[in-house]
């Protein structure tokens, strides 16, 4: 008889599944949903990164006043790619 067929193993599997689901849910909440104020990322860094964004994007983010961690990561990545490109050109 395998481990999953025993009665004692079923509650353990449920507990493990719940723990994994809670962990994944927490990570998704932190990265995709939770909004942090712009000053959390450093006002100077946000201003520097937004300098490279289109004016409409700058105004939208200023009006929101907050970012998710994923938005900040993508903004910084675009900023660094543009900086790298500018440094190669010079």
C-alpha positions in Angstrom: 0.0 0.0 0.0 1.4 3.4 -0.9 1.8 6.4 1.4 -1.1 8.3 -0.1 -3.6 5.6 0.5 -3.2 5.6 4.3 -5.7 7.5 6.4 -3.0 9.2 8.5 -1.2 10.7 5.5 -4.3 12.5 4.1 -4.5 15.2 6.8 -0.7 15.8 6.4 -1.1 16.3 2.7 -3.9 18.8 3.3 -1.8 20.7 5.8 1.2 20.8 3.3 -1.1 21.9 0.5 -2.6 24.7 2.7 0.9 25.8 3.8 2.2 25.9 0.2 -1.0 27.8 -1.0 -0.6 30.4 1.8 3.1 30.9 1.0 2.4 31.4 -2.7 -0.5 33.7 -1.9 1.7 35.8 0.3 4.4 36.1 -2.3 1.8 37.0 -5.0 0.3 39.6 -2.6 3.7 41.2 -2.0 4.8 41.3 -5.6 1.6 41.9 -7.6 -1.1 43.4 -5.5 0.4 45.3 -2.5 0.9 49.0 -3.3 3.7 50.8 -1.6 4.1 54.6 -1.4 6.7 56.0 -3.8 8.9 57.2 -0.9 9.3 53.6 0.1 11.5 53.1 -3.0 13.5 56.3 -2.5 12.2 59.5 -3.9 15.4 60.4 -5.6 15.6 57.0 -7.3 12.0 57.1 -8.5 12.6 60.6 -9.9 15.7 59.4 -11.7 13.9 56.3 -13.1 10.9 58.3 -14.2 13.1 60.8 -16.1 13.3 58.2 -18.9 9.6 57.4 -19.0 7.1 59.2 -21.3 5.3 62.2 -19.8 2.0 60.4 -19.6 3.6 57.6 -17.6 5.2 60.1 -15.2 1.9 61.8 -14.6 0.0 58.6 -14.1 2.5 57.3 -11.5 2.6 60.7 -9.8 -1.2 60.8 -9.5 -1.2 57.2 -8.1 1.5 57.9 -5.6 2.3 54.2 -5.2 3.8 51.2 -7.0 3.8 47.5 -6.6 7.2 45.8 -6.3 6.8 44.3 -9.8 6.1 47.8 -11.3 9.2 49.1 -9.5 11.3 46.3 -10.7 10.2 46.8 -14.3 10.7 50.6 -14.1 14.2 50.2 -12.8 15.0 47.5 -15.4 13.9 49.9 -18.2 15.9 52.7 -16.6 19.1 50.6 -16.4 18.7 49.4 -20.0 18.4 53.0 -21.2 21.3 54.1 -19.1 23.5 51.3 -20.5 22.5 52.1 -24.0 23.3 55.8 -23.5 26.7 55.0 -22.1 27.5 52.7 -25.0 26.6 55.5 -27.5 28.9 58.0 -25.8 
